[in-house]
């Protein structure tokens, strides 16, 4: 069962206020990822501590460089379950993971950072790994 919206709203806002578009339904996911050819970052958000302390700050820091994805999107695992399931259909070859970060290029998954690559890491390290992916794919 999802947490009350008043509890997760600030967690959603962490990404929305820095330019991310939320995908809250499967149709919004298909509209965003189904035909998008620009580089697209999908942050799979979560209520867990590693999302708050590591993933969201790391993603924000990663966007401070010169190269970055053209489209920024997010889905909230455990809250917008159907939308999250739909995003996971686009993230092929990996088990479900939240939080996580996916980078798409020309409609294909180009890079994926799983939860185990986020947990226990400093936001600066996450940002550096993401910037390396941007340098390669953006």
C-alpha positions in Angstrom: 0.0 0.0 0.0 1.4 3.4 -0.9 2.4 6.0 1.7 0.0 9.0 2.1 0.7 11.6 -0.6 1.4 14.3 2.0 4.4 12.2 3.2 5.9 11.6 -0.2 5.1 15.0 -1.8 8.4 16.5 -0.6 10.3 13.5 -2.0 8.7 14.0 -5.3 9.4 17.7 -5.2 13.2 17.1 -4.7 13.3 16.1 -8.4 10.5 18.1 -9.9 11.9 21.4 -8.6 15.2 20.7 -10.5 13.4 20.1 -13.8 12.2 16.5 -13.7 8.8 15.6 -15.2 6.8 13.0 -13.2 5.3 10.0 -15.0 2.4 8.8 -12.8 0.5 6.6 -15.2 1.5 3.9 -17.7 0.2 6.2 -20.5 2.5 9.0 -19.4 5.4 6.5 -19.4 4.6 5.4 -22.9 4.0 9.0 -24.1 7.5 9.9 -22.7 9.6 6.8 -23.5 7.7 5.2 -26.3 8.9 7.5 -29.1 11.5 9.7 -27.4 14.8 9.7 -29.3 16.6 12.5 -27.3 18.8 11.4 -24.3 16.4 10.8 -21.5 17.2 10.3 -17.8 14.7 8.3 -15.7 15.1 8.5 -11.9 13.2 5.7 -10.2 12.5 7.5 -6.9 11.7 5.8 -3.6 10.9 6.6 0.0 14.0 4.7 1.2 16.9 6.5 2.9 19.3 5.7 0.1 17.1 7.6 -2.3 17.0 10.7 0.0 20.6 10.7 1.1 22.3 9.3 -2.0 20.3 9.0 -5.2 18.4 12.3 -5.4 21.4 14.4 -4.4 23.7 12.4 -6.7 21.3 12.9 -9.6 21.1 16.6 -8.9 24.9 17.0 -8.7 25.3 15.0 -11.9 23.3 17.7 -13.8 25.7 20.5 -12.9 28.1 19.5 -15.6 28.2 20.6 -19.3 26.9 17.4 -20.8 23.6 16.2 -19.5 20.4 14.4 -20.8 18.0 16.4 -22.8 14.9 15.0 -21.0 14.6 14.5 -17.3 11.8 12.2 -16.0 11.0 10.4 -12.8 8.7 7.7 -11.5 8.0 6.9 -7.9 8.4 3.2 -7.0 5.9 2.0 -4.3 3.6 5.0 -5.0 2.8 5.1 -8.7 3.1 1.3 -9.1 1.6 0.9 -12.6 3.8 3.6 -14.0 6.8 2.1 -12.3 6.0 -1.3 -13.8 5.7 0.3 -17.2 9.1 2.0 -16.8 10.6 -1.4 -15.9 9.4 -2.8 -19.2 11.7 -0.3 -20.9 14.6 -1.2 -18.6 15.4 -4.5 -20.2 18.0 -7.0 -18.9 17.8 -5.9 -15.2 15.7 -6.9 -12.3 13.4 -4.3 -10.7 15.5 -1.9 -8.6 14.6 1.2 -6.6 16.0 3.6 -6.3 17.7 3.5 -9.7 18.7 5.7 -12.6 18.3 4.8 -16.3 19.7 6.7 -19.3 18.0 6.2 -22.6 19.5 7.2 -26.0 17.6 6.9 -29.3 14.9 5.1 -27.4 17.2 2.4 -26.1 18.6 1.8 -22.6 22.2 3.1 -22.7 23.1 3.0 -19.0 21.5 1.8 -15.8 22.5 2.4 -12.2 21.0 -0.2 -9.9 20.2 0.2 -6.2 23.3 -1.8 -5.2 25.4 0.9 -7.0 23.6 3.6 -5.0 23.5 2.2 -1.5 26.3 3.3 0.7 27.9 5.6 -1.8 28.4 9.4 -1.5 26.2 11.6 -3.8 29.4 12.9 -5.3 30.4 9.4 -6.4 27.0 8.7 -7.8 27.2 12.0 -9.7 30.6 11.2 -11.1 29.4 7.8 -12.4 26.4 9.5 -14.0 28.5 12.2 -15.5 30.7 9.5 -17.1 27.6 8.0 -18.7 26.5 11.5 -19.9 29.9 12.0 -21.4 29.6 8.8 -23.3 26.0 9.0 -24.4 24.9 12.6 -24.4 
